[in-house]
Amino acid sequence: MIRNSRFIFHRAILTLGSLCLVATASSGCAWFGGNAKPGWVDGAASDYPPALYLIGVGQSDNRNSAVDQAYAAVARIFKAEVTAQAKDWESYLLIENRGSTNAERRLTLDVVTRVSTDKVIENVRIADAWYDRSKGLHYALAVMNRSHAEAALMDRMTALDRAIESDVTESRGSTEKLAKIRNLRRAARNLVLREAYNADLRVVRPSGRGAASAYEVNELSNELERFLATNLVLVVQVSGDHAEPIQRALTEGLIREGLTVKTGAAGGEGVSPELLVRGTVRLIPIHIKDPYFKYVRWCSDFEIVEAATRRVVGAVARGGKEGHLTDHEATAKALRVAERELSSEVATAIAAHIFGEAALSMPTAMPAGCPREDR
């Protein structure tokens, strides 16, 4: 009986030891006072040498969060490099002091960073995890094979290089102004993304070297800016209620988008406008039985017209309703909101149409932003 008990005890010990060895390979195991804490928890991942791998360690009170933190640790390495390189893209990321607006237009760096870094993270995997029972903390190890990531980045950069070369060639060989602008704009945007990938490549390669492009961001963005200033003049014409401040707001918004804008019937003497942005704005009192507030509706209809052919190439309508304590205050509030939307959303939509990034509607008549009887 005693012999059998000893046999069962020894067998239990061997079984627990086997289980612990298996668990150690994936999540660590500490028992009978032993310490199975992996070296990578403190940054020493001997199985993943720095020359071959990038690593990130995550820590949290639950496993899923620890995994997320490990991925984020790797992503931060790339984000820091992309942000550091942003100064080289300044002419495209930042268009400063345009016209009377004295404002800046910025290509959101976070968007570029996210697009490139998300692609890089595709090459990251969770290689190990460990639970510290004494502290109640989960740890996760994320690893990236440098050579695999380099190959993926080079594939994407090669594809972008081909697209950029094609767009630049098309732009410089085109006699149609909008086609020239759209191709050059697309090339500049792709070049910014390509340079973000190149920043990632510098992180992935142990040498820290990237792969040079045939073009520079400053070169293409300056070429686009010069062409816009001398070859694509817009004229803005606004009629209706409070036409002057509305026209000023829309003009300033278009200027912020990098467009050259003139005002008046023909944009001034000696000016040959390419496009005419014309529209109507109305502010209409709304009679609602409300003892506390007065309401005013604002509406707008705009067309983008080719000056030479008088052909409508796009249209946009916006509107809304505002309320305040008096008719005067409600009208003032509606006017402020209308100015803000026309200066931002409408101007952005028109610019996106011109740059070929998004199409406006192509109606046979003005869109029904304002009631017919008020037009």
DOVO-728279 format. One record per residue: residue in three letters; z, y, x of N, C-alpha, C in turn. Coordinates in steps of 0.05 Angstrom, whole numbers, plus 5000, padded with zeros to 4 digits. Last residue first. Layout:
! residues N
alaZYXZYXZYX...
END
This chain:
! residues 375
arg389666164281387866194304385666384298asp392766074238393766264257391966294281glu390365684208390365954197391466164216arg391265234240388565354238388665634228pro397065234282395765194256393165344254cys396265004350397065214331395665154304gly394164534371396864614379397964824360ala389464174363391064304342393864364351pro384564334413386564154401388364314382met378064594399380664634410382664444397ala372964064397374064324389376864354402thr371963594419369663744411370464024402pro376163454477375663484449373063624443met378363114522375663234521374963264491ser384663184558383063084535380363234535leu384763124630385563244605383763134582ala386462624677384462744660385662874636ala389062654743389462584714387562744698glu386762774791389062594791389862504763gly382863144801381962874795384262674794phe383963674808384163504832383463214826ile383563844755381663944775381663774800his387863564732385163514723383063604744ala392063794759391663504762388863424753ala391764314740391264264768390663964773ile393064224686390464334693389764274722ala398364034692396263864679393463964686thr400864474716400664214731398564034719ala400464844675399164904700398864644716val403664584637400864634631399364684657glu408764544664407364304653404364354649ser409565114685410064854699408264634688ser407965534655408065574684408365314699leu408665344604405865404613405765434644glu414265294604412465054601409665104610arg415865834611416665624630414865374628glu413566094567412866174594413565954614ala416365824525413365804527412465884556val421565984535420865704537417865664540arg421066534526421966434552421166144556leu419566544472417766644492418466544520ala424166334448421566184446419566274467lys427766744460428166484471425566314470ala425567174431425767194460426166924473thr426066964379423367024390423467034420ala431566934374429966684372427166724383glu432867474378433767294399432267034398his430467674331429667784357430467584380asp433067394291430167354294429367444322thr439367114316437767314302434767264307leu441366644339442966774318441266984302his436166144346438266324356439466464333gly431465624366433165764347435265934360glu424665394373427165494385428765644363lys419764904382421365064363423965134376gly413064834411415864764407417264944387gly407164624449408664784429411564684426arg400564564476403464524478404764694456ala394364264496395964414476398864354480val388264284531391064204531392464384510ala381964034555383564204537386364104537gly375664054591378363954586379864144568val370764274595371264024610374063914606val365864594560368764534560369164264574arg360864984590361664724579364664684582arg358565424611360265464587361065204575thr356065404659354765264637356165314610ala359265724693356265744694354965624669ala364665594683363665874679360665884678glu367165084645365465144668364165414664val373765144620370865174615369465224641ile379164894588378064934615375064924613glu383265164536380865024545380265084574phe389365134499387765224522385365044527asp394065344453391665194456390065304480ser400865344431398765444449396465244450cys406665604397404465404400402365524418trp413365644373411265744391409165524394arg417465834320415765634332413865764350val424066034310421366124316419865894329tyr429666134266427965964282425166084286lys436566304262433866374257432066214276phe442866054237440766074258438066164246tyr446366044193447366124220445066184240pro444465844145446066094145446766204172asp438065654134440265604152441965854154lys432765504107435265594095437665504113ile427465754146429165534139431765634128his421665974165423666044144425065794135ile419866144229420065924210422265984190pro415066574261417766534249417666304229ile411166414316411166414287414066374276leu407166584367409966564361410366614331arg401566324401402666444377405666394377val396166374447398966304443399966454418thr389966114470391466284451394266184449gly385566124529387166014507388566224490arg382065904586382466094565384065964542val379865874648382065764633382765974611leu373865754678375265934661377365784646leu371365644744372565544719373965764705glu368965964783367965694778368865584751pro367266654788369066444780367666184776ser365767074833364166884818365966644811val367167754841368267494839366367314823gly365468274838364768124862365767834862glu370868504799368268554811367868394836gly374468034759374268254777371568284789gly374567624722376067584747375767814766ala372267744676370567604695371967564722ala376667924645374367804632372667644651gly382867734679380967924668378567774657thr384867464743385267524715383167714705lys384266894787383767174781384267214751val386766424833386566514805386166814804thr386465844869385866124871385266224843leu391665354874389165444863388865744866gly396565114884394665144906391965244898glu400465134846399064874850396864884871arg401665654845403565474858402365204863ile397465834814397565904842399465724857leu399065624764396565524777396565594807gly403665944755403865654757401465534771glu401466454752403266394774403666084778thr398466394705397166454730398966384754leu402466304667400566094672399166144699ala405166804670406566554676404666334682arg401067164655402367194681403766924689gln400167004603398066984622399166994651ile405167134581404266864580402066824601pro405367694586407267524601406467234602glu400567814553400867894581402867724596ala401167614500399167504518399667574547his404467634454405667654481403667544502asp399867264414402467404416403567394445gly392967294436395067224418397667374423ser389967034497390067214474392367124456val388366994565390166914544390067124522gln384766744618384666934596386466824574val383566664686385366604664385266824643val379066374730379666614715381366524691leu378866094796379366064767379866344755val374565904848376166124836376366074806leu373165564897373965494870375765704859asn371865744948369765624932370565544904thr376065954977373566094979371365984960ala380665644969380865934969378166084967leu378865124974379765214948379865514947phe377665115029375565075010376365184982arg382765175052380665375057378465355036glu385364705033386364975025384265185029leu382464305058382464325029383364605020glu383664425112380864425103380664455073asn389264335110388164605116385264635107ser389363785101390463965081389564255085leu386763585146385563545120386763745100glu390263765189387363805189386163795161asn395363575176394863865177391863925175val394463025182395163135156394563435155glu388962815221391662915219392063045192tyr385062205234385462475223388362555224ala385261705254382961875262383262155253ser392061545275389861565255387661735266ala395561085317394461345312392161335291ala400960705305398060685308396760945299gly407160755342405660715318402660675325arg412560485380409960615379408560555353gly417260205390417460465377414760615374ser417559705411416659925429416960195417pro418759385368420859435388420159665407arg416459595305415759515332417959575352val419159815261418759525263418159435291val418860365268421460235266421159935271arg413460455269414960525293417760395292leu412260305216411260135238412760195264asp414260735188415460475185414760285208ala410561115204413361155211414860895209asn406160885180406160895209409060945219tyr407360975126407260695136407360695167ala406761525129409361415122409561125131glu401361565140403261645161406061555155arg399461385091398861235115400761305138leu401161805058402261535054401761365079val397862205080400762235080402161965077leu392861995069393662025096396662065099asn392662015014392761755026393661775056arg392362575009394662434998394962155011ala387462675035389962795045392362645035ala383862395001384162325029386762425041arg384562684954385362404955385662304983arg382363174971385163164962386162874963leu377163024980378763125003381763114996asn375462874929375362684951377162774974arg376263354901377663114893377662904915ile372763724926375663774925377163514920lys367763484917368663534944371663564945ala367663484862367563224876368563264905leu367564034852369863874843369963604857lys362564184877365164284886367464114878glu357363824904358763884879361663944885thr355463664952354763934944356164014918ser358563245002357963304974357363604970gly360163115052357263095046356563175018arg365563165052364063345070361063335065ser366962755015367563045011365863225027glu365162285039364062365013364562665008thr368362295085365462295088364162385062val373462255062372762495078369762515081asp373061755036373462005020372762255036ser372361405080370361415058370561675043glu377061495108374561545121372361575100ile380861315070380861585079378161665091ala379560765065379360945042379261235050arg380560585118377860565106377460745083asp386060705121384160825140381260815129leu388060355082388160645078386260785096ala387159865108385859915082385860215076thr390459935153387559895156386059955131met395459965128394360195142391360175147arg395959435109395859665090394759915103asp395859145157393959085136393659325117met400359355183397659405194395459345174leu404459155150403959435152401159505163ala403958605160403658705132403059005133ala405058575215402458485205401958595177glu410358765215408258915229405458835219ala412958355188412858625176410658795189his412357945225411257915198410958185185ser415158155269412358095272410958065245arg420558215250418958445259415958385259asn423557975195422057885218420158105226met429658195171426758245170425458155197val435358025132433858025158430858075152ala441858125108438958155103437558175130leu447657815091446057885114443057895106ala453557985056450857885056449357985080tyr460157855034458457975054455657835051his465557994989463157854995461458005016leu472657984991470158124995467857935001gly478157854991476657864966473958004967lys480957795037480558075028479058085001ser481257245041483757405045483457695035arg476057065034478057015013480557195016asp470157295044472757325057474857305035tyr464156965042466257065025468957065041trp457357075061460056975068462157115050ala450556905073452657035057455356915063asp443856985099446556865099448457025081ala438957215090439156985108441856845107ile434857505046437657465051437957195066arg429157855073430357635058433357625065val423558295073426458255078427458015062asn418558455059418758275082421658215089glu419158825019418058565012418358365034ile420659275045422859105036421758835026val415759535051417059415075419159215066lys415059724999413159535010414359385035asp419260084996419159854978417259644988thr417660455035419960285040419960045022ser413160715010412860565035415160375040val415460914962412960744962412760584987arg419861214981420260974964417860794964thr417361615010419261435023419561185007val414461874971413061754994414861545007val418762044939416761864928415261724950asp421662374972422962124962420861934951leu418462814978418662625000419862364991thr414063084934416662974936416862754957leu410863634958410363354951412963214955arg412364274934413064064952412263794941arg411164944937410464704923410764464943glu414865544930414065324946413265094928ala413466254920414765994914413665774932asn411366754911413266714933414766454929thr407866934873410066764864412166734885ser403367204886405667364879408067204872gly400766764936400366984917402967134912arg405266314964402666344952402666584933asn409366135001408866414995406066464984glu406965485024408965705022407765975015ile407264835012405365055011406965305005leu408864245041409964505034407764715035leu406263785054408763765038409664025027tyr402163975085401463845060403963835042ser404664215128402564365114401764245087glu408263815146409164055133407064195117trp408263345172406563355148407063625133asp411963345211409163335219407263365196lys416763325185415963585196413063585205ala417462785172416462965152415563235163gln419862445207417062505212415962715193ala424962385185424662515211421762595217thr423762085140424762355137424462515163val422261605164420361745148421162035145glu427261465188424861515205422761675190ala430561395143431261585164428861655181lys428060975117428161235105428761455125phe428960545152426260645148426260925136ile434460475147433360505174430560635172arg435160395092436060655104434860695132ala433459865085431860085075432560355088val437859585106435259575119433559805111ala441659725067442159785096439659775112ala439559525021439659815024440159885053tyr440358975029437659075027437559375032ala445958995027444658905051441758995052gln447059164976447859334998446459255024asp445258724947443858984943444459164967val449058344964446258304970444658574968ala453658584942453458554971450558504980ser452458534888452658794900452458784931asn452757974884450258114878450258394890arg458257854897456057754913453457924909asn463258364897461758154884459258094899asp465458744929467358554916465958344899ser461458794989462358874963464258674952gln456758945039459458865033460258965006gly451158775081452258895057454958785051val447358915137449658775127450658925103gly440958795164442658975149444858815137ile436358765220438358645202439858865187leu430158575248431858795239433858675219tyr428258135302429058185274430458455271leu426958095355425357955336425858025307ala430558385384427758405392425858275372pro435558245363434358505356431458525363pro436057565339436157765361434658015354tyr439157195301437057385294437057615315asp443456905317441056755308438656935302ser447257285327446057155350443556995342ala449057845304447557625292445957485314ala453958245300452958075322451557825311gly456258535260453858635272452758465295asp460458305235461058525253458658625269val457657905209459358095193460058335209trp455457585248453857805237455357995219gly459157185259458957415277457457645266pro462856945203460456955219460357205236lys469156635202467756885198465256905215ala472356205202469556155202467956405197asn478155995228476756245223473756195225gly483455575201481155625217479755885210gly487655465166488155675186485755725204phe485355095131487455015150487855215173trp479055435129481155265117482955165139ala473455785111475855795128478055625115cys466555845113468855685102471155715122gly460056095093462456095109464655935096ser455456025065457256235056459856245072ser451955685094450955875075452856095068ala454555375131451755455137450755665118thr459455265108459355465130456455555135ala458454855073458855125062458555335084val458154425109455754495093456054785083leu463354425128461054465147458554545132cys466154325081466554585095464254635114leu464653805070463954025051464154295065ser466953555114464053555110463153775092gly472353645104471153745128468153755126leu473053365057473453655056472153775081thr472152835077470452955056470653255056leu476352785114473552775123471652895103ile480652805078480453005099477553015109ala479752345048479652615035479352835055arg480451955086477851985074477552255060his485852015097483952065118481152115107phe487851855046488452115057486352195078ile486151325042485251515022485651795033phe488951105086485951095086484851305066arg494151175070493251315094490151325095ser494150835026494651115022493651275046asn493250335050491250445032491650735028arg498050285079495550295093493350415076ile501750245038501850475056499250515071met500049765017500050005000500050255017
END
